[in-house]
Structures are given as C-alpha cells and as structure tokens.
Amino acid sequence: MLLPAKTPNLVLRIILPLILLAHQSLAQHTARTSKLTPSVGVSFQRAFVIDDRLSALRRDPDPQSTIIHRLRLGRVVFVIGAATRKSDRPKFWRIAVSRRTRGWIHESALAIPSHAGEDQRVIKLAESTKDGFDRIALCRIIIERFGRSILVPRALLLLGEEADRAAQTLSQHARRRLGEAGGELANASLRDYYMNDTGLDRYNKLGVLFDYNQSTSEYVYEGKAYRELVKRFPDTKEAKLARQHIEADKQKMAREQ
C-alpha cells in the first residue's frame, strides 16, 4: 500500500518536536551537572578556618563584596584557586565549601596543612586569643590536623590548662543558675543537674569533659589532654607539667568542704 505524498511531512512534524525536546532536556541536565562537578584539572587543597573574624565567604575577591555567609572556626573547606594580590587589597582564596557553595575568603582566615609554617600560625592565634573556647578549638586543630607537628605537645598542654580555667567559670555560672531554681531540684540529684547544665554543652562537642565534686560544688576537668600528652610525649617539658596538673585535679576531686 502506498503512503500519501503528505505522510513524510506529517511524520517530520510529529518527530521533530520530540527530537528538539530531548535535546533541550539533555542540555539542561548537562548544565546542572557542570555546576556540581569540579572542572577537569582543578586541584583541591584541604584547609581549615582558624580565624572567624576574617571568615566571611564572599561572592568576589573584594572586602566589599556580598557576603554569602560566615564560616565557623574549624570548618573544613577546599582551596581551588587564588585571586591575584593587589597593592591595596588582601589576597583571597577561592574555596569550595560544599558541592553547591563556592566563594572567596581572606587568606588569613585559613590554615592549609600542606603549606609550611601553618602550625605556627595556629598556635600563635591560640596563645593570643582572649576567648578560652576559641583557644580550645584552635588547639584541637593543631592536635587533629597537624598530628606530626612538633607543636602538638604545646597544644595539648594549652588545651588542658584552658579546660582547667573553664571548670572554674562553669562552676560559678552553674551554681548561680541552680541557686536561682531554688526548690525545683527535687526531681533528681544535685550532681545530675550539674552534669546536665547547659554550660557544658559546647565543651562536650569539642570532646572536653568535666566531672563534678559535690562536696565542693565545683567542676573538675577530667584530664584527657593531659593523659594523652603524657602517653604520647612522656619525655617533654610539657609532659612534666601535665603530670602536675593531673595530680592537682585528682586532689580537687578528693577534696571535701
């Protein structure tokens, strides 16, 4: 049976739109994928936020550029490029925060373990900061991200000493909060309330734990950093001081009012 002469035109009118639609869908898929997949040849260097005063993630390498958001201390990012330094502007790193989020950040906000001397920068920040919690976070970066650095014993000692100081401050704040609660402590022991005080939460997330001496109504640092220091670096001057701190904390726990 012979097809009418107009049949080929009819077939083209039906099939051609389908081909164009398929091509458009493929192009859209490719465009979406290209945004999520790193470009060929792009190198990724792991880095960590060490100064959240400079950690604004920006759309462009300019101090006045739009801020996407601010990165927290210790955040892991990947450096994928750098902006050319200008005489009147700081250097910026191009970083990937996630598969979808990229931007520019001040170079001094980051430490890149593969670069020489970065551990020195982190320990200097830890020693100079007036914020005890930030000091602990920075020491953890040295201990966990620069594990072979000669500064690890120093960082462990700093962390432990800051935890001892924090125990005193936390004790004062917890006594005030629980004192204000008055007779509402009948549902559990006083120790239970102290060990669940909200002031401990953010230290717990950093692996810094405290015990509680009910006789003296005070927290005592449980000493993990000191013990690790003595175990890993027993012959260092820092280990000698750590042993003294361990003994002092034992005495605090044994003390009676």
LOMAR-750739 format. One record per atom (N, C-alpha, C): x negated, y, z. Coordinates in steps of 0.02 Angstrom, whole numbers, padded with zeros to 5 digits, always signed. Example, Ala and Ser with C-alpha at 12.3 -4.5 7.8 and 13.67 -1.06 7.14 Angstrom:
BEGIN
-00660-00284+00390 -00615-00225+00390 -00660-00165+00390 -00642-00112+00354 -00684-00053+00357 -00645+00002+00394 
//
This chain:
BEGIN
-00042-00060+00000 +00000+00000+00000 -00044+00062+00000 -00031+00109-00044 -00071+00170-00049 -00046+00222-00001 -00096+00257+00034 -00077+00311+00080 -00062+00373+00040 -00016+00414+00066 -00003+00477+00032 -00065+00520+00030 -00070+00564-00018 -00130+00606-00027 -00142+00650+00034 -00090+00667+00073 -00098+00713+00129 -00121+00677+00193 -00123+00609+00191 -00141+00571+00251 -00209+00589+00278 -00263+00593+00237 -00330+00611+00264 -00329+00677+00301 -00294+00726+00274 -00290+00791+00308 -00255+00785+00375 -00204+00743+00376 -00167+00732+00438 -00212+00700+00491 -00252+00651+00469 -00298+00615+00515 -00349+00664+00543 -00376+00708+00500 -00425+00758+00522 -00395+00805+00573 -00332+00824+00561 -00301+00871+00607 -00291+00839+00676 -00284+00774+00679 -00274+00740+00743 -00341+00726+00777 -00390+00701+00738 -00454+00678+00767 -00500+00736+00783 -00502+00787+00740 -00550+00841+00750 -00541+00876+00818 -00480+00892+00840 -00473+00923+00907 -00498+00878+00963 -00489+00811+00954 -00513+00764+01005 -00589+00765+01009 -00622+00769+00951 -00695+00772+00950 -00720+00836+00983 -00687+00892+00967 -00707+00956+00997 -00697+00955+01072 -00642+00926+01095 -00629+00922+01167 -00681+00880+01202 -00700+00825+01172 -00751+00781+01202 -00818+00817+01206 -00836+00854+01153 -00899+00891+01152 -00900+00945+01206 -00843+00980+01216 -00839+01032+01266 -00846+01002+01336 -00815+00945+01348 -00820+00913+01414 -00892+00892+01428 -00926+00866+01377 -00996+00846+01385 -01040+00906+01401 -01028+00961+01368 -01067+01022+01379 -01057+01048+01450 -00995+01046+01475 -00982+01068+01543 -01015+01023+01594 -01014+00958+01582 -01046+00911+01628 -01122+00923+01629 -01151+00935+01572 -01223+00947+01568 -01242+01011+01605 -01200+01062+01599 -01214+01125+01634 -01211+01116+01709 -01160+01077+01733 -01156+01065+01805 -01215+01025+01831 -01234+00974+01793 -01290+00932+01813 -01355+00970+01816 -01366+01016+01770 -01428+01054+01768 -01437+01098+01829 -01381+01118+01860 -01385+01159+01920 -01405+01117+01981 -01391+01053+01979 -01405+01010+02036 -01470+00972+02030 -01497+00967+01969 -01557+00928+01958 -01616+00974+01949 -01672+00962+01985 -01731+01004+01977 -01758+01002+01906 -01784+01058+01885 -01813+01062+01818 -01875+01018+01815 -01887+00990+01756 -01946+00948+01746 -02009+00989+01758 -02055+00962+01798 -02118+00998+01809 -02118+01042+01871 -02060+01050+01904 -02057+01091+01964 -02086+01051+02023 -02134+01080+02059 -02163+01045+02117 -02129+01069+02180 -02120+01023+02227 -02086+01038+02290 -02136+01031+02347 -02143+01083+02387 -02186+01081+02446 -02143+01089+02508 -02146+01039+02552 -02107+01042+02614 -02133+01098+02658 -02087+01136+02687 -02105+01192+02732 -02054+01196+02787 -02071+01236+02839 -02028+01242+02898 -02023+01315+02918 -01964+01336+02939 -01954+01404+02962 -01987+01411+03031 -02033+01459+03037 -02067+01469+03101 -02055+01539+03129 -02021+01582+03092 -02007+01650+03117 -01938+01671+03092 -01888+01663+03134 -01819+01678+03112 -01805+01753+03110 -01854+01794+03130 -01846+01866+03121 -01855+01885+03048 -01887+01841+03009 -01901+01854+02938 -01866+01804+02892 -01821+01763+02921 -01796+01705+02883 -01732+01718+02844 -01720+01780+02823 -01662+01794+02781 -01673+01764+02711 -01628+01722+02689 -01631+01694+02622 -01597+01744+02575 -01634+01768+02525 -01608+01822+02481 -01601+01798+02409 -01560+01834+02372 -01547+01816+02302 -01607+01833+02258 -01644+01885+02276 -01701+01907+02237 -01760+01920+02283 -01821+01919+02257 -01881+01931+02298 -01890+02005+02314 -01845+02031+02353 -01844+02102+02369 -01815+02110+02439 -01847+02149+02483 -01821+02158+02552 -01751+02188+02555 -01729+02219+02501 -01663+02249+02500 -01612+02206+02461 -01633+02148+02439 -01588+02105+02402 -01533+02076+02447 -01479+02054+02416 -01423+02025+02453 -01445+01964+02492 -01423+01960+02555 -01439+01903+02598 -01386+01849+02588 -01410+01789+02571 -01364+01732+02564 -01346+01706+02634 -01395+01691+02674 -01386+01679+02745 -01455+01676+02779 -01455+01671+02844 -01518+01669+02882 -01531+01598+02905 -01594+01576+02897 -01612+01508+02914 -01636+01504+02986 -01617+01452+03021 -01635+01444+03091 -01707+01421+03098 -01735+01432+03156 -01803+01411+03172 -01808+01335+03167 -01860+01312+03132 -01871+01240+03124 -01838+01210+03063 -01799+01249+03026 -01763+01223+02967 -01812+01199+02914 -01798+01140+02886 -01840+01112+02833 -01816+01140+02766 -01863+01165+02726 -01848+01189+02658 -01902+01163+02611 -01893+01177+02547 -01943+01157+02497 -01962+01217+02454 -02026+01232+02453 -02051+01287+02413 -02057+01264+02341 -02027+01302+02294 -02029+01283+02224 -02059+01337+02179 -02080+01392+02210 -02110+01445+02169 -02127+01505+02213 -02157+01555+02181 -02177+01616+02217 -02169+01676+02171 -02153+01733+02201 -02149+01795+02164 -02217+01830+02166 -02236+01861+02113 -02299+01897+02111 -02298+01954+02162 -02351+01956+02202 -02354+02007+02254 -02363+02076+02223 -02325+02124+02249 -02332+02193+02227 -02363+02233+02284 -02397+02287+02267 -02434+02325+02317 -02390+02351+02373 -02328+02368+02357 -02284+02397+02407 -02232+02348+02434 -02238+02284+02417 -02189+02235+02439 -02224+02171+02463 -02194+02136+02511 -02223+02073+02535 -02213+02017+02484 -02250+01964+02493 -02243+01905+02450 -02181+01866+02470 -02146+01838+02421 -02088+01797+02435 -02098+01727+02405 -02074+01677+02441 -02071+01609+02415 -02001+01596+02387 -02000+01560+02330 -01937+01535+02303 -01927+01467+02335 -01870+01456+02369 -01860+01394+02405 -01793+01361+02388 -01792+01296+02397 -01730+01257+02392 -01710+01237+02463 -01651+01258+02483 -01626+01241+02550 -01584+01178+02547 -01548+01169+02492 -01509+01109+02480 -01506+01099+02405 -01468+01050+02382 -01463+01038+02310 -01430+01097+02274 -01387+01132+02310 -01350+01187+02278 -01375+01257+02298 -01412+01261+02352 -01431+01327+02379 -01506+01340+02370 -01521+01394+02334 -01590+01415+02325 -01593+01491+02332 -01651+01515+02348 -01659+01587+02356 -01731+01605+02372 -01740+01666+02395 -01807+01693+02409 -01813+01709+02483 -01873+01697+02510 -01884+01709+02581 -01954+01738+02591 -01961+01781+02640 -02025+01812+02657 -02076+01757+02672 -02137+01763+02645 -02186+01710+02653 -02204+01696+02725 -02203+01747+02768 -02223+01738+02838 -02170+01702+02879 -02111+01692+02850 -02059+01655+02886 -02071+01580+02886 -02115+01557+02842 -02126+01485+02833 -02196+01463+02851 -02201+01400+02871 -02265+01366+02877 -02263+01306+02829 -02316+01299+02790 -02321+01244+02741 -02377+01198+02764 -02362+01140+02791 -02414+01096+02819 -02471+01079+02772 -02458+01080+02707 -02512+01063+02660 -02562+01120+02651 -02547+01178+02679 -02593+01235+02674 -02637+01238+02737 -02700+01251+02727 -02747+01254+02783 -02731+01313+02830 -02739+01301+02895 -02730+01354+02944 -02660+01368+02965 -02611+01332+02940 -02542+01345+02958 -02527+01326+03030 -02561+01275+03056 -02551+01257+03126 -02573+01313+03173 -02626+01349+03153 -02649+01406+03192 -02596+01460+03195 -02563+01473+03139 -02510+01524+03137 -02453+01505+03185 -02434+01441+03184 -02378+01420+03226 -02395+01425+03300 -02455+01403+03319 -02473+01405+03390 -02479+01477+03415 -02502+01522+03373 -02506+01593+03392 -02437+01622+03404 -02389+01603+03361 -02320+01626+03372 -02292+01597+03437 -02307+01534+03450 -02282+01502+03511 -02309+01536+03573 -02372+01555+03571 -02403+01586+03630 -02382+01659+03639 -02365+01691+03585 -02349+01763+03589 -02275+01778+03600 -02231+01731+03583 -02160+01745+03590 -02140+01752+03664 -02092+01796+03676 -02066+01805+03744 -02004+01763+03756 -01981+01729+03704 -01922+01687+03709 -01945+01615+03724 -01930+01591+03784 -01953+01525+03804 -01925+01469+03760 -01862+01476+03740 -01832+01423+03698 -01867+01420+03630 -01882+01478+03602 -01918+01480+03538 -01988+01449+03546 -02019+01461+03604 -02086+01432+03616 -02083+01355+03613 -02032+01328+03644 -02024+01255+03642 -02013+01230+03571 -01970+01265+03533 -01956+01245+03464 -02019+01248+03421 -02060+01299+03430 -02122+01306+03391 -02172+01252+03411 -02176+01236+03475 -02221+01183+03497 -02201+01116+03466 -02136+01105+03461 -02112+01042+03431 -02132+01039+03357 -02132+01095+03323 -02153+01095+03253 -02226+01073+03248 -02269+01098+03292 -02340+01077+03293 -02345+01002+03305 -02310+00979+03357 -02315+00909+03378 -02288+00861+03324 -02232+00879+03293 -02199+00833+03247 -02219+00842+03174 -02237+00904+03155 -02251+00917+03084 -02325+00924+03069 -02365+00935+03121 -02438+00940+03113 -02471+00889+03160 -02449+00827+03154 -02468+00775+03202 -02543+00763+03208 -02581+00779+03156 -02654+00767+03158 -02693+00830+03177 -02659+00883+03193 -02693+00945+03211 -02727+00939+03279 -02784+00973+03285 -02819+00974+03349 -02781+01016+03401 -02729+01050+03378 -02690+01093+03423 -02631+01056+03456 -02622+00992+03440 -02566+00955+03469 -02570+00952+03545 -02628+00938+03576 -02632+00938+03649 -02611+01005+03680 -02633+01058+03648 -02615+01126+03672 -02540+01136+03667 -02510+01114+03612 -02438+01122+03603 -02399+01081+03654 -02422+01021+03669 -02388+00979+03718 -02390+01011+03788 -02447+01039+03805 -02453+01072+03870 -02409+01134+03873 -02409+01174+03820 -02366+01234+03818 -02293+01215+03825 -02273+01162+03790 -02203+01140+03793 -02184+01120+03864 -02227+01080+03896 -02212+01058+03964 -02209+01116+04013 -02256+01162+04008 -02256+01219+04054 -02195+01264+04044 -02174+01271+03981 -02114+01311+03969 -02052+01276+03995 -02050+01209+03991 -01994+01171+04018 -01991+01178+04094 -02049+01180+04127 -02050+01191+04200 -02021+01259+04217 -02039+01310+04178 -02012+01377+04191 -01936+01378+04178 -01916+01344+04125 -01845+01342+04108 -01804+01309+04164 -01833+01259+04197 -01798+01224+04251 -01778+01273+04306 -01822+01319+04322 -01807+01369+04374 -01749+01414+04353 -01752+01440+04292 -01700+01484+04267 -01633+01448+04262 -01635+01387+04236 -01573+01348+04228 -01542+01333+04296 -01584+01321+04346 -01558+01307+04414 -01520+01367+04441 -01547+01426+04432 -01514+01487+04456 -01447+01498+04422 -01447+01489+04355 -01385+01500+04319 -01332+01448+04336 -01353+01385+04344 -01305+01332+04360 -01276+01342+04430 -01318+01362+04478 -01293+01374+04546 -01241+01430+04546 -01253+01481+04506 -01205+01536+04503 -01139+01513+04471 -01144+01476+04417 -01083+01454+04383 -01042+01406+04428 -01077+01359+04459 -01042+01310+04501 -01018+01341+04566 -01054+01391+04590 -01032+01426+04650 -00968+01464+04638 -00962+01492+04578 -00901+01529+04561 -00841+01484+04553 -00855+01418+04538 -00800+01371+04530 -00768+01353+04597 -00804+01363+04651 -00776+01352+04718 -00754+01280+04730 -00692+01272+04750 -00666+01206+04769 -00647+01162+04710 -00664+01182+04649 -00644+01143+04591 -00693+01086+04576 -00739+01070+04622 -00788+01019+04610 -00769+00950+04638 -00706+00942+04657 -00685+00881+04691 -00679+00821+04644 -00678+00831+04579 -00667+00776+04532 -00728+00733+04519 -00788+00757+04537 -00849+00720+04526 -00902+00745+04575 -00959+00710+04577 -01011+00730+04624 -01044+00795+04599 -01077+00829+04646 -01112+00891+04628 -01166+00877+04576 -01200+00820+04583 -01252+00802+04534 -01222+00795+04464 -01163+00764+04460 -01130+00756+04394 -01118+00824+04362 -01096+00872+04401 -01083+00938+04373 -01148+00971+04349 -01200+00965+04389 -01264+00995+04370 -01292+00962+04306 -01288+00896+04302 -01316+00861+04245 -01275+00871+04181 -01215+00899+04189 -01173+00913+04130 -01164+00988+04119 -01205+01028+04152 -01199+01100+04144 -01214+01120+04072 -01177+01169+04046 -01185+01189+03976 -01254+01219+03961 -01287+01244+04013 -01353+01273+04002 -01404+01223+03978 -01392+01159+03990 -01440+01106+03970 -01433+01086+03897 -01377+01105+03866 -01360+01077+03800 -01414+01089+03747 -01434+01151+03738 -01480+01165+03683 -01550+01137+03696 -01568+01129+03760 -01632+01097+03775 -01628+01022+03760 -01572+00994+03774 -01561+00923+03760 -01570+00908+03685 -01546+00954+03643 -01552+00945+03570 -01624+00946+03547 -01667+00978+03587 -01739+00980+03570 -01777+00923+03605 -01741+00880+03639 -01774+00824+03673 -01806+00843+03739 -01787+00901+03767 -01813+00923+03832 -01761+00908+03885 -01777+00862+03931 -01729+00838+03980 -01749+00858+04051 -01699+00862+04094 -01711+00882+04163 -01676+00834+04210 -01707+00825+04269 -01675+00787+04323 -01649+00838+04374 -01614+00813+04424 -01584+00859+04473 -01597+00835+04544 -01625+00878+04585 -01636+00863+04656 -01580+00895+04695 -01534+00853+04720 -01475+00879+04754 -01492+00910+04821 -01546+00887+04852 -01565+00914+04917 -01585+00987+04913 -01620+01004+04858 -01643+01074+04850 -01600+01112+04799 -01552+01077+04769 -01507+01108+04719 -01547+01140+04663 -01592+01101+04632 -01632+01128+04577 -01646+01074+04525 -01655+01097+04464 -01677+01053+04410 -01752+01044+04413 -01774+00986+04388 -01846+00971+04383 -01857+00941+04314 -01906+00969+04277 -01921+00942+04211 -01944+00870+04217 -01918+00826+04174 -01933+00755+04181 -02002+00736+04154 -02037+00781+04119 -02108+00772+04105 -02129+00734+04043 -02085+00728+03994 -02102+00688+03935 -02164+00715+03899 -02169+00781+03889 -02227+00810+03854 -02292+00797+03891 -02290+00802+03957 -02350+00789+03997 -02372+00716+03990 -02325+00670+03994 -02342+00599+03989 -02371+00582+03920 -02341+00611+03868 -02367+00599+03801 -02437+00627+03793 -02449+00684+03822 -02515+00715+03820 -02567+00671+03853 -02552+00646+03912 -02599+00604+03949 -02611+00538+03912 -02560+00511+03881 -02566+00448+03845 -02606+00455+03781 -02593+00507+03742 -02625+00514+03677 -02693+00548+03679 -02701+00593+03727 -02763+00632+03730 -02790+00633+03801 -02806+00574+03829 -02823+00569+03900 -02885+00606+03923 -02931+00619+03877 -02996+00649+03896 -02999+00724+03884 -02943+00755+03867 -02943+00827+03853 -02931+00867+03917 -02950+00930+03914 -02938+00975+03971 -02863+00985+03982 -02825+00981+03926 -02752+00988+03932 -02722+00929+03970 -02751+00869+03960 -02726+00810+03995 -02738+00816+04071 -02793+00845+04089 -02808+00855+04161 -02755+00900+04193 -02737+00953+04158 -02685+00998+04184 -02617+00963+04184 -02605+00921+04133 -02541+00885+04129 -02532+00839+04189 -02586+00806+04210 -02581+00761+04268 -02562+00801+04331 -02588+00861+04337 -02571+00903+04394 -02497+00922+04393 -02472+00938+04333 -02401+00955+04327 -02356+00895+04343 -02377+00835+04320 -02337+00775+04334 -02332+00764+04409 -02387+00772+04444 -02386+00762+04516 -02343+00816+04550 -02348+00878+04527 -02309+00932+04556 -02234+00920+04547 -02215+00895+04488 -02144+00882+04476 -02119+00823+04518 -02162+00773+04530 -02143+00718+04574 -02129+00743+04644 -02170+00789+04667 -02160+00817+04733 -02095+00858+04737 -02079+00892+04683 -02016+00930+04682 -01956+00884+04689 -01958+00826+04655 -01903+00779+04659 -01898+00747+04727 -01954+00740+04761 -01954+00708+04827 -01939+00757+04883 -01940+00822+04868 -01931+00873+04919 -01861+00872+04948 -01857+00884+05013 -01793+00889+05047 -01787+00959+05077 -01727+00984+05077 -01716+01053+05101 -01722+01056+05177 
//
